[in-house]
Amino acid sequence: MAGKKALSFEDSLAQLEQLVERLESGELPLEEALVDFEKGVKLTRECQQKLQAAEQKVKILLERNGEISEQPFEDPDSE
């Protein structure tokens, strides 16, 4: 599977949501539910890695003079 292209965060999250809906329906045979659960765990880990990478990039961008100055996120849409 070396040639398999990685999904974007948004695509991974969308697939994870679909898997959760299928699993919550309770109508899958056990074997299919286990396969979907395994895919869900993999997608969850991929999403977590992508979020951690994004967080690290933000910290690097906020670093000034060798120190990280954490600043609260201000949502421009909240006003």
PyMOL Python script that loads the backbone (N, CA, C, O; Angstrom):
from pymol import cmd

cmd.read_pdbstr("""\
ATOM      1  N   MET A   1       0.804  -1.184   0.000  1.00  0.00           N
ATOM      2  CA  MET A   1       0.000   0.000   0.000  1.00  0.00           C
ATOM      3  C   MET A   1       0.856   1.261   0.000  1.00  0.00           C
ATOM      4  O   MET A   1       0.389   2.320   0.419  1.00  0.00           O
ATOM      5  N   ALA A   2       2.073   1.167  -0.453  1.00  0.00           N
ATOM      6  CA  ALA A   2       2.980   2.300  -0.435  1.00  0.00           C
ATOM      7  C   ALA A   2       2.506   3.404  -1.366  1.00  0.00           C
ATOM      8  O   ALA A   2       2.801   4.573  -1.117  1.00  0.00           O
ATOM      9  N   GLY A   3       1.787   3.080  -2.424  1.00  0.00           N
ATOM     10  CA  GLY A   3       1.351   4.071  -3.382  1.00  0.00           C
ATOM     11  C   GLY A   3       0.011   4.709  -3.038  1.00  0.00           C
ATOM     12  O   GLY A   3      -0.503   5.514  -3.814  1.00  0.00           O
ATOM     13  N   LYS A   4      -0.558   4.367  -1.894  1.00  0.00           N
ATOM     14  CA  LYS A   4      -1.864   4.889  -1.518  1.00  0.00           C
ATOM     15  C   LYS A   4      -1.733   6.335  -1.035  1.00  0.00           C
ATOM     16  O   LYS A   4      -0.918   6.634  -0.163  1.00  0.00           O
ATOM     17  N   LYS A   5      -2.538   7.223  -1.607  1.00  0.00           N
ATOM     18  CA  LYS A   5      -2.484   8.638  -1.262  1.00  0.00           C
ATOM     19  C   LYS A   5      -3.224   8.886   0.049  1.00  0.00           C
ATOM     20  O   LYS A   5      -4.313   8.355   0.270  1.00  0.00           O
ATOM     21  N   ALA A   6      -2.616   9.702   0.916  1.00  0.00           N
ATOM     22  CA  ALA A   6      -3.225  10.023   2.194  1.00  0.00           C
ATOM     23  C   ALA A   6      -4.419  10.958   1.983  1.00  0.00           C
ATOM     24  O   ALA A   6      -4.394  11.837   1.122  1.00  0.00           O
ATOM     25  N   LEU A   7      -5.446  10.752   2.777  1.00  0.00           N
ATOM     26  CA  LEU A   7      -6.639  11.593   2.718  1.00  0.00           C
ATOM     27  C   LEU A   7      -6.388  12.901   3.454  1.00  0.00           C
ATOM     28  O   LEU A   7      -5.553  12.963   4.357  1.00  0.00           O
ATOM     29  N   SER A   8      -7.106  13.934   3.071  1.00  0.00           N
ATOM     30  CA  SER A   8      -7.042  15.185   3.817  1.00  0.00           C
ATOM     31  C   SER A   8      -7.724  14.967   5.165  1.00  0.00           C
ATOM     32  O   SER A   8      -8.446  13.988   5.357  1.00  0.00           O
ATOM     33  N   PHE A   9      -7.488  15.886   6.087  1.00  0.00           N
ATOM     34  CA  PHE A   9      -8.128  15.797   7.396  1.00  0.00           C
ATOM     35  C   PHE A   9      -9.648  15.772   7.242  1.00  0.00           C
ATOM     36  O   PHE A   9     -10.335  14.973   7.878  1.00  0.00           O
ATOM     37  N   GLU A  10     -10.154  16.653   6.395  1.00  0.00           N
ATOM     38  CA  GLU A  10     -11.605  16.760   6.214  1.00  0.00           C
ATOM     39  C   GLU A  10     -12.198  15.479   5.622  1.00  0.00           C
ATOM     40  O   GLU A  10     -13.271  15.039   6.036  1.00  0.00           O
ATOM     41  N   ASP A  11     -11.495  14.882   4.652  1.00  0.00           N
ATOM     42  CA  ASP A  11     -11.975  13.632   4.055  1.00  0.00           C
ATOM     43  C   ASP A  11     -11.929  12.488   5.067  1.00  0.00           C
ATOM     44  O   ASP A  11     -12.841  11.663   5.124  1.00  0.00           O
ATOM     45  N   SER A  12     -10.866  12.447   5.859  1.00  0.00           N
ATOM     46  CA  SER A  12     -10.751  11.415   6.893  1.00  0.00           C
ATOM     47  C   SER A  12     -11.875  11.551   7.905  1.00  0.00           C
ATOM     48  O   SER A  12     -12.478  10.556   8.308  1.00  0.00           O
ATOM     49  N   LEU A  13     -12.156  12.776   8.316  1.00  0.00           N
ATOM     50  CA  LEU A  13     -13.216  13.019   9.293  1.00  0.00           C
ATOM     51  C   LEU A  13     -14.585  12.642   8.726  1.00  0.00           C
ATOM     52  O   LEU A  13     -15.413  12.061   9.428  1.00  0.00           O
ATOM     53  N   ALA A  14     -14.818  12.971   7.463  1.00  0.00           N
ATOM     54  CA  ALA A  14     -16.091  12.619   6.823  1.00  0.00           C
ATOM     55  C   ALA A  14     -16.264  11.099   6.768  1.00  0.00           C
ATOM     56  O   ALA A  14     -17.348  10.586   7.045  1.00  0.00           O
ATOM     57  N   GLN A  15     -15.202  10.385   6.413  1.00  0.00           N
ATOM     58  CA  GLN A  15     -15.281   8.919   6.374  1.00  0.00           C
ATOM     59  C   GLN A  15     -15.528   8.353   7.768  1.00  0.00           C
ATOM     60  O   GLN A  15     -16.290   7.402   7.939  1.00  0.00           O
ATOM     61  N   LEU A  16     -14.874   8.950   8.761  1.00  0.00           N
ATOM     62  CA  LEU A  16     -15.060   8.493  10.135  1.00  0.00           C
ATOM     63  C   LEU A  16     -16.508   8.690  10.572  1.00  0.00           C
ATOM     64  O   LEU A  16     -17.080   7.819  11.226  1.00  0.00           O
ATOM     65  N   GLU A  17     -17.097   9.811  10.222  1.00  0.00           N
ATOM     66  CA  GLU A  17     -18.499  10.060  10.560  1.00  0.00           C
ATOM     67  C   GLU A  17     -19.422   9.043   9.901  1.00  0.00           C
ATOM     68  O   GLU A  17     -20.385   8.587  10.517  1.00  0.00           O
ATOM     69  N   GLN A  18     -19.133   8.687   8.653  1.00  0.00           N
ATOM     70  CA  GLN A  18     -19.946   7.682   7.964  1.00  0.00           C
ATOM     71  C   GLN A  18     -19.831   6.321   8.649  1.00  0.00           C
ATOM     72  O   GLN A  18     -20.822   5.608   8.802  1.00  0.00           O
ATOM     73  N   LEU A  19     -18.612   5.970   9.060  1.00  0.00           N
ATOM     74  CA  LEU A  19     -18.416   4.694   9.748  1.00  0.00           C
ATOM     75  C   LEU A  19     -19.179   4.666  11.069  1.00  0.00           C
ATOM     76  O   LEU A  19     -19.791   3.657  11.417  1.00  0.00           O
ATOM     77  N   VAL A  20     -19.142   5.764  11.794  1.00  0.00           N
ATOM     78  CA  VAL A  20     -19.849   5.828  13.076  1.00  0.00           C
ATOM     79  C   VAL A  20     -21.351   5.646  12.853  1.00  0.00           C
ATOM     80  O   VAL A  20     -22.007   4.920  13.601  1.00  0.00           O
ATOM     81  N   GLU A  21     -21.891   6.298  11.835  1.00  0.00           N
ATOM     82  CA  GLU A  21     -23.318   6.145  11.539  1.00  0.00           C
ATOM     83  C   GLU A  21     -23.662   4.692  11.231  1.00  0.00           C
ATOM     84  O   GLU A  21     -24.670   4.170  11.707  1.00  0.00           O
ATOM     85  N   ARG A  22     -22.812   4.039  10.428  1.00  0.00           N
ATOM     86  CA  ARG A  22     -23.063   2.627  10.086  1.00  0.00           C
ATOM     87  C   ARG A  22     -23.025   1.756  11.337  1.00  0.00           C
ATOM     88  O   ARG A  22     -23.873   0.884  11.528  1.00  0.00           O
ATOM     89  N   LEU A  23     -22.022   2.005  12.191  1.00  0.00           N
ATOM     90  CA  LEU A  23     -21.890   1.196  13.395  1.00  0.00           C
ATOM     91  C   LEU A  23     -23.046   1.449  14.364  1.00  0.00           C
ATOM     92  O   LEU A  23     -23.547   0.517  14.993  1.00  0.00           O
ATOM     93  N   GLU A  24     -23.462   2.696  14.481  1.00  0.00           N
ATOM     94  CA  GLU A  24     -24.555   3.025  15.403  1.00  0.00           C
ATOM     95  C   GLU A  24     -25.904   2.508  14.929  1.00  0.00           C
ATOM     96  O   GLU A  24     -26.835   2.375  15.725  1.00  0.00           O
ATOM     97  N   SER A  25     -26.015   2.217  13.638  1.00  0.00           N
ATOM     98  CA  SER A  25     -27.283   1.703  13.129  1.00  0.00           C
ATOM     99  C   SER A  25     -27.615   0.346  13.736  1.00  0.00           C
ATOM    100  O   SER A  25     -28.785  -0.013  13.868  1.00  0.00           O
ATOM    101  N   GLY A  26     -26.581  -0.405  14.104  1.00  0.00           N
ATOM    102  CA  GLY A  26     -26.791  -1.714  14.715  1.00  0.00           C
ATOM    103  C   GLY A  26     -27.253  -2.779  13.741  1.00  0.00           C
ATOM    104  O   GLY A  26     -27.648  -3.867  14.159  1.00  0.00           O
ATOM    105  N   GLU A  27     -27.212  -2.487  12.452  1.00  0.00           N
ATOM    106  CA  GLU A  27     -27.717  -3.425  11.460  1.00  0.00           C
ATOM    107  C   GLU A  27     -26.617  -4.175  10.715  1.00  0.00           C
ATOM    108  O   GLU A  27     -26.906  -4.949   9.803  1.00  0.00           O
ATOM    109  N   LEU A  28     -25.355  -3.953  11.097  1.00  0.00           N
ATOM    110  CA  LEU A  28     -24.250  -4.627  10.412  1.00  0.00           C
ATOM    111  C   LEU A  28     -23.994  -5.992  11.028  1.00  0.00           C
ATOM    112  O   LEU A  28     -24.105  -6.162  12.242  1.00  0.00           O
ATOM    113  N   PRO A  29     -23.656  -6.955  10.199  1.00  0.00           N
ATOM    114  CA  PRO A  29     -23.199  -8.231  10.755  1.00  0.00           C
ATOM    115  C   PRO A  29     -21.905  -7.997  11.535  1.00  0.00           C
ATOM    116  O   PRO A  29     -21.188  -7.032  11.272  1.00  0.00           O
ATOM    117  N   LEU A  30     -21.612  -8.856  12.468  1.00  0.00           N
ATOM    118  CA  LEU A  30     -20.460  -8.695  13.340  1.00  0.00           C
ATOM    119  C   LEU A  30     -19.161  -8.505  12.555  1.00  0.00           C
ATOM    120  O   LEU A  30     -18.353  -7.639  12.892  1.00  0.00           O
ATOM    121  N   GLU A  31     -18.961  -9.306  11.518  1.00  0.00           N
ATOM    122  CA  GLU A  31     -17.715  -9.231  10.752  1.00  0.00           C
ATOM    123  C   GLU A  31     -17.545  -7.859  10.099  1.00  0.00           C
ATOM    124  O   GLU A  31     -16.453  -7.291  10.123  1.00  0.00           O
ATOM    125  N   GLU A  32     -18.619  -7.327   9.518  1.00  0.00           N
ATOM    126  CA  GLU A  32     -18.554  -6.003   8.888  1.00  0.00           C
ATOM    127  C   GLU A  32     -18.351  -4.915   9.936  1.00  0.00           C
ATOM    128  O   GLU A  32     -17.621  -3.952   9.705  1.00  0.00           O
ATOM    129  N   ALA A  33     -18.993  -5.069  11.080  1.00  0.00           N
ATOM    130  CA  ALA A  33     -18.844  -4.090  12.146  1.00  0.00           C
ATOM    131  C   ALA A  33     -17.396  -4.049  12.628  1.00  0.00           C
ATOM    132  O   ALA A  33     -16.865  -2.971  12.895  1.00  0.00           O
ATOM    133  N   LEU A  34     -16.762  -5.195  12.740  1.00  0.00           N
ATOM    134  CA  LEU A  34     -15.363  -5.237  13.171  1.00  0.00           C
ATOM    135  C   LEU A  34     -14.439  -4.588  12.144  1.00  0.00           C
ATOM    136  O   LEU A  34     -13.498  -3.882  12.510  1.00  0.00           O
ATOM    137  N   VAL A  35     -14.706  -4.824  10.868  1.00  0.00           N
ATOM    138  CA  VAL A  35     -13.905  -4.203   9.804  1.00  0.00           C
ATOM    139  C   VAL A  35     -14.083  -2.688   9.852  1.00  0.00           C
ATOM    140  O   VAL A  35     -13.105  -1.946   9.762  1.00  0.00           O
ATOM    141  N   ASP A  36     -15.319  -2.229   9.994  1.00  0.00           N
ATOM    142  CA  ASP A  36     -15.581  -0.793  10.069  1.00  0.00           C
ATOM    143  C   ASP A  36     -14.948  -0.187  11.320  1.00  0.00           C
ATOM    144  O   ASP A  36     -14.411   0.920  11.270  1.00  0.00           O
ATOM    145  N   PHE A  37     -15.008  -0.902  12.435  1.00  0.00           N
ATOM    146  CA  PHE A  37     -14.406  -0.411  13.666  1.00  0.00           C
ATOM    147  C   PHE A  37     -12.899  -0.252  13.489  1.00  0.00           C
ATOM    148  O   PHE A  37     -12.319   0.745  13.918  1.00  0.00           O
ATOM    149  N   GLU A  38     -12.273  -1.236  12.858  1.00  0.00           N
ATOM    150  CA  GLU A  38     -10.828  -1.176  12.608  1.00  0.00           C
ATOM    151  C   GLU A  38     -10.485   0.024  11.723  1.00  0.00           C
ATOM    152  O   GLU A  38      -9.515   0.735  11.985  1.00  0.00           O
ATOM    153  N   LYS A  39     -11.278   0.245  10.679  1.00  0.00           N
ATOM    154  CA  LYS A  39     -11.062   1.415   9.811  1.00  0.00           C
ATOM    155  C   LYS A  39     -11.222   2.702  10.606  1.00  0.00           C
ATOM    156  O   LYS A  39     -10.459   3.650  10.424  1.00  0.00           O
ATOM    157  N   GLY A  40     -12.211   2.732  11.483  1.00  0.00           N
ATOM    158  CA  GLY A  40     -12.460   3.914  12.301  1.00  0.00           C
ATOM    159  C   GLY A  40     -11.302   4.231  13.232  1.00  0.00           C
ATOM    160  O   GLY A  40     -10.932   5.392  13.401  1.00  0.00           O
ATOM    161  N   VAL A  41     -10.737   3.202  13.830  1.00  0.00           N
ATOM    162  CA  VAL A  41      -9.585   3.403  14.710  1.00  0.00           C
ATOM    163  C   VAL A  41      -8.415   3.977  13.912  1.00  0.00           C
ATOM    164  O   VAL A  41      -7.732   4.893  14.368  1.00  0.00           O
ATOM    165  N   LYS A  42      -8.195   3.436  12.729  1.00  0.00           N
ATOM    166  CA  LYS A  42      -7.108   3.924  11.872  1.00  0.00           C
ATOM    167  C   LYS A  42      -7.344   5.386  11.474  1.00  0.00           C
ATOM    168  O   LYS A  42      -6.425   6.203  11.537  1.00  0.00           O
ATOM    169  N   LEU A  43      -8.560   5.708  11.071  1.00  0.00           N
ATOM    170  CA  LEU A  43      -8.880   7.087  10.692  1.00  0.00           C
ATOM    171  C   LEU A  43      -8.735   8.039  11.880  1.00  0.00           C
ATOM    172  O   LEU A  43      -8.257   9.163  11.723  1.00  0.00           O
ATOM    173  N   THR A  44      -9.147   7.593  13.063  1.00  0.00           N
ATOM    174  CA  THR A  44      -9.012   8.415  14.261  1.00  0.00           C
ATOM    175  C   THR A  44      -7.550   8.727  14.532  1.00  0.00           C
ATOM    176  O   THR A  44      -7.203   9.868  14.838  1.00  0.00           O
ATOM    177  N   ARG A  45      -6.701   7.730  14.423  1.00  0.00           N
ATOM    178  CA  ARG A  45      -5.264   7.940  14.651  1.00  0.00           C
ATOM    179  C   ARG A  45      -4.686   8.895  13.615  1.00  0.00           C
ATOM    180  O   ARG A  45      -3.877   9.760  13.949  1.00  0.00           O
ATOM    181  N   GLU A  46      -5.097   8.742  12.364  1.00  0.00           N
ATOM    182  CA  GLU A  46      -4.611   9.637  11.315  1.00  0.00           C
ATOM    183  C   GLU A  46      -5.049  11.077  11.586  1.00  0.00           C
ATOM    184  O   GLU A  46      -4.260  12.008  11.424  1.00  0.00           O
ATOM    185  N   CYS A  47      -6.297  11.258  11.995  1.00  0.00           N
ATOM    186  CA  CYS A  47      -6.797  12.602  12.301  1.00  0.00           C
ATOM    187  C   CYS A  47      -6.029  13.207  13.480  1.00  0.00           C
ATOM    188  O   CYS A  47      -5.678  14.387  13.456  1.00  0.00           O
ATOM    189  N   GLN A  48      -5.770  12.400  14.503  1.00  0.00           N
ATOM    190  CA  GLN A  48      -5.024  12.889  15.661  1.00  0.00           C
ATOM    191  C   GLN A  48      -3.616  13.323  15.258  1.00  0.00           C
ATOM    192  O   GLN A  48      -3.124  14.352  15.721  1.00  0.00           O
ATOM    193  N   GLN A  49      -2.969  12.542  14.398  1.00  0.00           N
ATOM    194  CA  GLN A  49      -1.624  12.899  13.935  1.00  0.00           C
ATOM    195  C   GLN A  49      -1.646  14.206  13.153  1.00  0.00           C
ATOM    196  O   GLN A  49      -0.763  15.048  13.316  1.00  0.00           O
ATOM    197  N   LYS A  50      -2.651  14.373  12.307  1.00  0.00           N
ATOM    198  CA  LYS A  50      -2.754  15.602  11.519  1.00  0.00           C
ATOM    199  C   LYS A  50      -3.006  16.804  12.409  1.00  0.00           C
ATOM    200  O   LYS A  50      -2.450  17.876  12.169  1.00  0.00           O
ATOM    201  N   LEU A  51      -3.835  16.645  13.435  1.00  0.00           N
ATOM    202  CA  LEU A  51      -4.092  17.732  14.366  1.00  0.00           C
ATOM    203  C   LEU A  51      -2.840  18.085  15.168  1.00  0.00           C
ATOM    204  O   LEU A  51      -2.559  19.260  15.403  1.00  0.00           O
ATOM    205  N   GLN A  52      -2.095  17.070  15.584  1.00  0.00           N
ATOM    206  CA  GLN A  52      -0.865  17.323  16.327  1.00  0.00           C
ATOM    207  C   GLN A  52       0.162  18.036  15.450  1.00  0.00           C
ATOM    208  O   GLN A  52       0.866  18.928  15.923  1.00  0.00           O
ATOM    209  N   ALA A  53       0.251  17.651  14.184  1.00  0.00           N
ATOM    210  CA  ALA A  53       1.174  18.313  13.265  1.00  0.00           C
ATOM    211  C   ALA A  53       0.776  19.770  13.060  1.00  0.00           C
ATOM    212  O   ALA A  53       1.634  20.652  13.017  1.00  0.00           O
ATOM    213  N   ALA A  54      -0.519  20.020  12.933  1.00  0.00           N
ATOM    214  CA  ALA A  54      -0.991  21.387  12.755  1.00  0.00           C
ATOM    215  C   ALA A  54      -0.709  22.215  14.007  1.00  0.00           C
ATOM    216  O   ALA A  54      -0.307  23.374  13.910  1.00  0.00           O
ATOM    217  N   GLU A  55      -0.918  21.624  15.173  1.00  0.00           N
ATOM    218  CA  GLU A  55      -0.642  22.328  16.424  1.00  0.00           C
ATOM    219  C   GLU A  55       0.844  22.678  16.530  1.00  0.00           C
ATOM    220  O   GLU A  55       1.198  23.774  16.966  1.00  0.00           O
ATOM    221  N   GLN A  56       1.697  21.760  16.135  1.00  0.00           N
ATOM    222  CA  GLN A  56       3.140  22.008  16.176  1.00  0.00           C
ATOM    223  C   GLN A  56       3.512  23.158  15.229  1.00  0.00           C
ATOM    224  O   GLN A  56       4.334  24.005  15.576  1.00  0.00           O
ATOM    225  N   LYS A  57       2.916  23.187  14.054  1.00  0.00           N
ATOM    226  CA  LYS A  57       3.186  24.267  13.102  1.00  0.00           C
ATOM    227  C   LYS A  57       2.763  25.613  13.667  1.00  0.00           C
ATOM    228  O   LYS A  57       3.465  26.611  13.505  1.00  0.00           O
ATOM    229  N   VAL A  58       1.617  25.637  14.328  1.00  0.00           N
ATOM    230  CA  VAL A  58       1.132  26.889  14.920  1.00  0.00           C
ATOM    231  C   VAL A  58       2.104  27.345  16.007  1.00  0.00           C
ATOM    232  O   VAL A  58       2.431  28.529  16.085  1.00  0.00           O
ATOM    233  N   LYS A  59       2.565  26.424  16.837  1.00  0.00           N
ATOM    234  CA  LYS A  59       3.517  26.782  17.895  1.00  0.00           C
ATOM    235  C   LYS A  59       4.801  27.346  17.301  1.00  0.00           C
ATOM    236  O   LYS A  59       5.356  28.315  17.819  1.00  0.00           O
ATOM    237  N   ILE A  60       5.269  26.745  16.226  1.00  0.00           N
ATOM    238  CA  ILE A  60       6.483  27.237  15.572  1.00  0.00           C
ATOM    239  C   ILE A  60       6.255  28.642  15.032  1.00  0.00           C
ATOM    240  O   ILE A  60       7.121  29.508  15.154  1.00  0.00           O
ATOM    241  N   LEU A  61       5.098  28.866  14.439  1.00  0.00           N
ATOM    242  CA  LEU A  61       4.790  30.182  13.891  1.00  0.00           C
ATOM    243  C   LEU A  61       4.662  31.245  14.981  1.00  0.00           C
ATOM    244  O   LEU A  61       4.962  32.415  14.743  1.00  0.00           O
ATOM    245  N   LEU A  62       4.219  30.848  16.171  1.00  0.00           N
ATOM    246  CA  LEU A  62       4.049  31.795  17.266  1.00  0.00           C
ATOM    247  C   LEU A  62       5.332  32.013  18.062  1.00  0.00           C
ATOM    248  O   LEU A  62       5.394  32.904  18.910  1.00  0.00           O
ATOM    249  N   GLU A  63       6.355  31.202  17.793  1.00  0.00           N
ATOM    250  CA  GLU A  63       7.596  31.306  18.552  1.00  0.00           C
ATOM    251  C   GLU A  63       8.315  32.611  18.212  1.00  0.00           C
ATOM    252  O   GLU A  63       8.519  32.945  17.045  1.00  0.00           O
ATOM    253  N   ARG A  64       8.690  33.336  19.261  1.00  0.00           N
ATOM    254  CA  ARG A  64       9.410  34.597  19.086  1.00  0.00           C
ATOM    255  C   ARG A  64      10.590  34.622  20.035  1.00  0.00           C
ATOM    256  O   ARG A  64      10.445  34.342  21.225  1.00  0.00           O
ATOM    257  N   ASN A  65      11.748  34.955  19.515  1.00  0.00           N
ATOM    258  CA  ASN A  65      12.963  35.062  20.330  1.00  0.00           C
ATOM    259  C   ASN A  65      13.217  33.808  21.162  1.00  0.00           C
ATOM    260  O   ASN A  65      13.625  33.892  22.320  1.00  0.00           O
ATOM    261  N   GLY A  66      12.979  32.673  20.574  1.00  0.00           N
ATOM    262  CA  GLY A  66      13.232  31.407  21.263  1.00  0.00           C
ATOM    263  C   GLY A  66      12.187  31.020  22.281  1.00  0.00           C
ATOM    264  O   GLY A  66      12.319  29.978  22.923  1.00  0.00           O
ATOM    265  N   GLU A  67      11.152  31.824  22.452  1.00  0.00           N
ATOM    266  CA  GLU A  67      10.100  31.512  23.416  1.00  0.00           C
ATOM    267  C   GLU A  67       8.753  31.447  22.715  1.00  0.00           C
ATOM    268  O   GLU A  67       8.462  32.221  21.803  1.00  0.00           O
ATOM    269  N   ILE A  68       7.959  30.521  23.158  1.00  0.00           N
ATOM    270  CA  ILE A  68       6.615  30.401  22.595  1.00  0.00           C
ATOM    271  C   ILE A  68       5.688  31.289  23.406  1.00  0.00           C
ATOM    272  O   ILE A  68       5.585  31.167  24.626  1.00  0.00           O
ATOM    273  N   SER A  69       5.029  32.170  22.708  1.00  0.00           N
ATOM    274  CA  SER A  69       4.052  33.014  23.391  1.00  0.00           C
ATOM    275  C   SER A  69       2.667  32.562  22.938  1.00  0.00           C
ATOM    276  O   SER A  69       2.197  32.910  21.855  1.00  0.00           O
ATOM    277  N   GLU A  70       2.043  31.789  23.792  1.00  0.00           N
ATOM    278  CA  GLU A  70       0.720  31.279  23.451  1.00  0.00           C
ATOM    279  C   GLU A  70      -0.292  32.407  23.562  1.00  0.00           C
ATOM    280  O   GLU A  70      -0.292  33.181  24.519  1.00  0.00           O
ATOM    281  N   GLN A  71      -1.153  32.479  22.556  1.00  0.00           N
ATOM    282  CA  GLN A  71      -2.162  33.520  22.521  1.00  0.00           C
ATOM    283  C   GLN A  71      -3.519  32.866  22.332  1.00  0.00           C
ATOM    284  O   GLN A  71      -3.637  31.881  21.602  1.00  0.00           O
ATOM    285  N   PRO A  72      -4.534  33.398  22.975  1.00  0.00           N
ATOM    286  CA  PRO A  72      -5.866  32.813  22.807  1.00  0.00           C
ATOM    287  C   PRO A  72      -6.362  33.015  21.382  1.00  0.00           C
ATOM    288  O   PRO A  72      -6.071  34.021  20.735  1.00  0.00           O
ATOM    289  N   PHE A  73      -7.102  32.049  20.924  1.00  0.00           N
ATOM    290  CA  PHE A  73      -7.694  32.140  19.600  1.00  0.00           C
ATOM    291  C   PHE A  73      -8.906  33.047  19.671  1.00  0.00           C
ATOM    292  O   PHE A  73      -9.793  32.858  20.503  1.00  0.00           O
ATOM    293  N   GLU A  74      -8.933  34.023  18.795  1.00  0.00           N
ATOM    294  CA  GLU A  74     -10.073  34.911  18.741  1.00  0.00           C
ATOM    295  C   GLU A  74     -10.820  34.652  17.440  1.00  0.00           C
ATOM    296  O   GLU A  74     -10.307  34.906  16.350  1.00  0.00           O
ATOM    297  N   ASP A  75     -12.030  34.147  17.573  1.00  0.00           N
ATOM    298  CA  ASP A  75     -12.858  33.825  16.414  1.00  0.00           C
ATOM    299  C   ASP A  75     -13.487  35.109  15.878  1.00  0.00           C
ATOM    300  O   ASP A  75     -14.294  35.733  16.567  1.00  0.00           O
ATOM    301  N   PRO A  76     -13.127  35.514  14.647  1.00  0.00           N
ATOM    302  CA  PRO A  76     -13.684  36.751  14.120  1.00  0.00           C
ATOM    303  C   PRO A  76     -15.199  36.691  13.908  1.00  0.00           C
ATOM    304  O   PRO A  76     -15.853  37.731  13.822  1.00  0.00           O
ATOM    305  N   ASP A  77     -15.756  35.488  13.823  1.00  0.00           N
ATOM    306  CA  ASP A  77     -17.187  35.331  13.607  1.00  0.00           C
ATOM    307  C   ASP A  77     -17.988  35.415  14.912  1.00  0.00           C
ATOM    308  O   ASP A  77     -19.217  35.464  14.884  1.00  0.00           O
ATOM    309  N   SER A  78     -17.295  35.432  16.049  1.00  0.00           N
ATOM    310  CA  SER A  78     -18.001  35.416  17.339  1.00  0.00           C
ATOM    311  C   SER A  78     -18.502  36.792  17.757  1.00  0.00           C
ATOM    312  O   SER A  78     -19.246  36.910  18.731  1.00  0.00           O
ATOM    313  N   GLU A  79     -18.108  37.818  17.039  1.00  0.00           N
ATOM    314  CA  GLU A  79     -18.531  39.170  17.415  1.00  0.00           C
ATOM    315  C   GLU A  79     -19.856  39.525  16.828  1.00  0.00           C
ATOM    316  O   GLU A  79     -20.354  40.629  17.050  1.00  0.00           O
TER     317      GLU A  79
END
""", "prot")
cmd.dss("prot")
cmd.show_as("cartoon", "prot")
cmd.util.cbc("prot")
cmd.orient("prot")
